[in-house]
């Protein structure tokens, strides 16, 4: 059964596995623009039982004569995969250090630490390999593999996600000529009477439609000054949906956006106008001129997620850098114009230095008042621009704006003295009660044994097992009277339960 993609993504996986053919929104939109019986016939096959080996049809704007698809067998494999996938949602902690204090947990997980623990961002997807609960802290930790690294993380800092549907649309993709795909689908749907010349006409119309859609860059525009305020207002959105419609600045007052409108030399707004209504926009992104002269496109807000990549392509076309993680993080990673991944000095020196109100900023969120410096890093005396009501928050005097302070239990070491051994790393041996000696079993501690000679007379002689001492060295402690402490494995310290071994805890003043 052909399903609308919008309906498809809301269905349960069980139902999806029973589906036959799915069109992407882009493919359906392209067909809807074509005034031809074959295009209408393809759209009319929705909600009809159609058996096909190909599935999940989509368009490729770079190739006007093909459609892409995923083999149904591969799609079912992906959708049937039961592996647990997660995102990391922690900030400044939530992982176990690669230290000896955590080695026991690592051994139980089968995890081999190498180098520094990987610190993922909130957009990365990782696979859970194994979980374990610490007998010391009672917290559960998971060994997670991400694309660029791995580590052991507190499960409270992990959020389960299901990325299978996205994978169906991105993995194992193959291509087929649009004419061939159309013939196969309509034949399977029982549509007859279509001539070869009809398919030829349809293919030409399809190519023309894709070429027109591919000219989307003509709908982009860069604006400055008061025009930024105009296009920020939700009344000028094509639809109030997606990240664009849900933006916290969609109804911002003019005074809140003065950082943008009064600094045309440092900031502009890239807008993407609707093809259906050019007086409305379907996406926007701030474009900053950094202190080193580079152009940096900030977070992209769009009605359709598929347009995010189009913004990035537009940035590349213009020689601009674009934000790598399309979220509200202050990460300095970016896509370079050549497609590589780089780290930038995200600093902007504004012409106007002081403001009474501020916008919510995603990346360059730290502002030095009086100096007019915006940055993605916490530098000097700054305010944080994360208020959706036009205000700001000063950096905390207690933690300096870091959000964390030194743990009071371990004084920043991440470890505390072991209670069991009082920090010595050893405890009294149970077998010998700490004496280091065990009573000789051969002479029962007397140091002598009776020996019957050939004449039948019994004499007393020195016990050969203990050399007449009556005792032997304890085998468990080798005569030392102490053994390695099992709680700390002889180190004298254990992981601090207050900070989970990080050495820092959340600041109590700024929470």
N, C-alpha and C positions, 0 to 999 in steps of 0.2 A: 504494500500500500504506500503510495506517495504521500509524504507528510510535509506540511509547511515547517520550515526550520524553527520558526518562533514557537510552534506547538511542540516540535520535536524535543527541544532542549528542556521543556518543562515536564516531559513524560518520565516515568520510571525506567530504570535500565532494563527491567524485565520486559516492558513493552517495546523498548527500542530494539531488543534482540529479536523481536518478532516482526519488526518492520522490514520492508524491502528496499525502497528507494527514498532518498532524501535529497532535496534541492537546497542549496544555500540561498540566503536572502539576495545576494548579489546576482546569482544566476537567474533567480525568479524575476528580479527587477529588470535585468537585461531582456528577458523574454517578453515582459510586459510592455516594453518600449517598441517592440517589433510588430508592425501591422501586417501579419501574414498568417494564413490558416495553420501552418505547421507550428508556429509559436503558440497559437491559441490551443492547438491540439495537445501540445506538451503540457501546458498549464491545466488543461481539462482532465488530464490523466490523474490528477490528484484525487485521493480517496478511492481509487480503483486498484484492485489486486493486480500487481505486475511482478512477475518473476524475473530477476536479473542477477547476474554475477557481479555487476559493477554497482557502485553505491556512492552516496555523498558527493553529488556533482557540484562543481564550483567553476567559476571563470578565472582566467588569467589575463589581466589587462595588458601584459606584455606580449601576448600571443592572441591575435584576433580570430584565429581559425580553429582553436582547440578548447576543450573543457577538461578539467582535471577530475579524477575520481579516486576512490579508495576501493580496492577489491573487497567484496562483502566478507570473504573469509577472514581477511586481515582485520576488518572492522570488528567482527565478532570476537576475534582473539583479544583485541584491545579492550572491548567492552566487558569481556569475561575475566579480565585480569583482576585478581583479588589483593594484590600487594597494597600495603598501606603507604600512602603518600601524605606529606605534611608541608606546611610553611612554618618558618620560625617567626614568632611575633614578639620576641624579647627585645629589650633595649638596654645595652650596656652590661649584659650578663645573661645567665641561664645555661651556660655550658660548663663542663668540667675541664679544669686545666690539665695539661699533660704533665702531671707531677706524680711522684712516688706515692703521695697520700691517696691517690685515686686508682692506683695500679690494681688493687684487689677487685674493684668494680670492673675495670677494663678486662681483667683476666676472665671474669665470669661472663662478660659479654662476647669474649673472643676478639676484642678490639685491640689493635696494635697502634699506639700513638706514634705519630711521626711529625716532627716539627711542631709548630704552633697549631692549636685547635682552630678549625675553620669557623669563621664568624659570618654566617649567611645574612642576607637582607630579607625583608619581608616578602619579596616577590619570587624568590627562588623556591623550587619544588624539590623535595628530597624524599628518598625512600627509606622507610624504617627497616633496619636489618634485625634488631633484637632489642628487647626491653628487659630491665631488671630493677628491683626495688632495693635501695640501700638499707642494710640492717642497722646502720648507725643513725641516719637521719629520717628513715621511713619514706623518703622521696623516691619517685620512680624516674629513671633515666632511660633514654633511648639512644641507641647507636643509629645515626642517620647519615646516609650518603647523599651529598648534593653533587651537581655536575662538576663544580670546581674544587670540591674538598669534602671532608667528613669530620665528624666529631661525636661526642656524647653530650646530650642536651636534656635538661629538665623537661619532662613532658608537659608541665604547666605552661611552658613557653612555646609549645607546638600546637598548631591548629590543623586538624585533619581536613584534607581537601580531596576532591575527586576530579582529576584532570583527564579522565578517559575520553570524554566527549571532544575536548579540544584536541587530543591526540588523534582522534579519528579524522579530524579535518586537517591535520598537519603532517602525519606520518604515512609512509607507504603510498604517497600520492603518485598517480600515473596520469598520462595524457592520452586523449583520443580526439580525432577530428570531430568537430561539432556535427557535421553531416552524418558521419557514421554512428555517433551516439544517438542522434535523433531518430535515424532509421531503426536502430535496435530497440529503443524505448517504445516507439509507436507500434512497431511490429508486435512486441510483447504485450502491448495494451490492446491489440486487436484492431488498430486503426488501419483501414485499407483505402485504396483508390488514390494514393499520393504518387504523382509522377516524378521521374528523375529531374525534370526541369523545375518542378516545384521545390525540390530540395536544393537545387542549385541557386534559385532565387532567394530562398531562406538563408542559405549560408552567406550570400553576399550581403544581405540585410544585417545578419548577425555580425559580420566583420565590420560593417559601417557603424553599428551600435557600439561595439567594443572600442573602436577607434575614437568615437566621440566621448565615451566614458573615460578613455585613457588620457584625454586632454583636460583632466581635472585641475592641472596646475593653473589653468586660466581662471579658475574660480578662487584662487588664493589672492590675498591682498595684505599689504603691510600698512598699518595706520599708526599715527602718533597723536599726542595731545588729547584734546577733548573727545576725539573719535574713539579713544580707548574706553572712556566711560560709556559712550553710546552703545558700543558693541558688547560691553560687559552686561548690560541690562537684559534680563530674561525676555522682555517684550520683543527683542530683536532676534530671538532664537527661532529656528524653524520648528522645533519641538522642544518642550521642556522635559527632556528625558536624557538618559545616559549620564556620563560624568559632567557634561556641559549643563544640562538641566538641573542637576543636583549640586552644582557648585555653591559653596557658602557665600560667594561674592556675586551671585546672580541678581541680587537686589540691593547692592551696596550703594551707599550715599556717595555723592561726588567727592566729598572731603576725604573719604576713606581711600580713594584711589589717587590722591595727589602725588604720591611717589611715582606713579606711572605718567599721569597727565602733565606734570610740571617738569619732567626730565626727558624731553624728546631726544636728546643726544645720547642717552644711556639706555632707554627702554622704549620699545614699540610693541605693537600687538599684531600677530599674524592671524588673520581670520580666513576661514574657509566658507564661502557662500554656498547656499543650497542651489543645486541645479534646477530644482523645481520652482524656487522662489529666490532669485538673487538678492532680494531685499532682506533676507534672513540668513543667519549663519548656522552651520552645523558643527562648527568647531572653532577653537581659538587656542593660542599659546603665546605667552610673553616671549619676547626676543630681547636679550640683554647684550649690551656692549661692555665687555669686561675691561678691566684696567689694562690688560695686555693687548687690547684691540680685537680679540677674538669675539665672534658672535655666538651666543649660546641660547638655543631655544629651550625654554623651561617646560614644565609639565604640560601635556596636551589634554585639553578638555574637549570631548567630542560626543555627539549623539550616538554615533556608531563606532564600536571598538575597532572595526576594520580601517577606519580613517586615521588611526594613530600612526600606522606605518606610512600612510600617504604624507602626513606632516613630516615624518622623518626623511622620506624621499625628497620632499620639497626643500628641507634644510640642506640635505646633501647636494642637491642641484645648485643651491646658492652659496655653497662653501661655508655653511654654518655647522656648528656643533649642536648636538641635541641630547637631552637628558636620557641617560641609559635606563634608569628605573622610573617608569612613568607613574610616580606616586608622590607623596608629600615628604619623602625623606630628604635629608640634607646631604646625601651622598654626592661626591664630586666626580663620579664616573660618567663618561659621556661617549656618544658615538662621534667619531671624527668624520670629516667630509669624505675621507677615503674608505670609510666603513670600519676602521679599526676602533678598538676600545681604549680610551685614554682617561687620565685623571687631570682635571683642570683646576686652576686657582680661581674659584668662583667668587670673585671680588669685583664690586662695582663702586666707583666714586661718583656719587650723585652731584649735580650742580646745586640743587637746593639741599641744605643741610638739616633743617628742622621742620617738624610737622606736628600738628595737633591731633591728627588721626592717622590710622594706618590700615592697609589691607591685610588679609591673611596671606602669608607667603609660604610657598611649598618648599623651595630650595634655599634661596638667599634670605633666610629668615632671621638673621642676627644683624641688628642695626646699631651702629655707634652714633648716637645722637650728638649733634653739634659738629661732627666730622663728616656726616653724610656718607658713611661707608656701609654698604651692604655686603654680607658674606655668608657662605655656607658653613663657616667655622666660627666658633665662639672665641672672639678676640677682644681684649681690652674690656672696657666698661660698655656693655651692650644691653639692648632690650630685645626680647624675642617677639617676633611678629607672627603670632599664632592665635590671635583673638579675632573671632568672627563678628565682633561688634564694633570694630574700628579702633580698638585699644591696643595695648602692648603689655608685656610682663617683663619686669626687671630681672636681671640675673640674681639668683639667690645668693645672699652673702655667706650663708653657711657652706654651700657646696660650690660656689662660684659659677652656678649655672650648669654644672655637670649632671645634676640629679642624683648623685651618689656621694656618700661620705665613707670614711674609713670605718670598718667594722670595729665596734668597741670590745667584742669578745676576743678577737684574734689580733687586734691592732694592725690590720691590713695584711697579715701574713697568710691568711686563708687556712691556717692550722692552729690548733690549740693543744695544750699539754694533755697527754693521755691520762685519763682518770685511773685506769687500771694499774699502770706502772709508775704513776706520778712523774712521767717524763724520762724515766731511766731507760726505757726500752726493754726492761727485763722484769720478770716477776719470780717469786719464790717457787722453787721446784716442788711439785706435789709429791713426787715419788720419795724424795729424801727429806721432805719438810725443810728444805733450805740448808741442810747440813753438808750436802755434797757426798755423803757416805751412805751406803746401804749395808745392813748387817749381812755378813757372809753366810750364805745358805749351807755351805759345806761344814762349817764348825759351829753354826748357830751363834756366832759372835764371840765364842770363847778364845779363838785363836789357836786351839789345839784339837787334835783328833786322836783317837785310840787306834793303835796298830797291833794286830795279832801276829806274832812271829811264828817261825817254823816250829819252834818248840812248844807252841801253844800259849806262851806267855803274852799278856797284853801290856803294851807300853804306850806312853803318851808322847806325841811329837807335834812339831809345829805344822799348822794347817798350810798346805801348799797353795791353796786358792787365795788366801789373804795374807800369806807370809807372816802369819802369827798376829796380825793386827786385829782380827775379828770383824773387819769390815772392808768393803771395796768401794771404789769410786762409783757414784751413781751414773748409770749409762745414759739416762735421760738428759742430764745436765752436764755430763762429763766431769763431775766432781766440783763444779762451780757453785752449786747450790741455787743457781738461777737459770731460767730459760727465757727465750724470746717471748715478749708480750704478743699475744695473738690479736689484740685489739689494734695495735699500731704497727704490728709486724717488725718490732724492734726499733722503730724510728723515734719513739718517744712522743710523737705528735699524731693527731688525727685530724681529718677534715672538719673545719669549723661548721657546725650546723646552723649557725645564725646567718652566715653569708654564703653557704654552699661552697666554701672553698675559694670564693672570688676575692676575698679581702675587702670588698666594698658592700655596702647596703644602701637602700633607698634613703635619700635625704628626708629627715623627719620634718624639716621646715617647709620645703616646697613640694613634698610628696612625690 
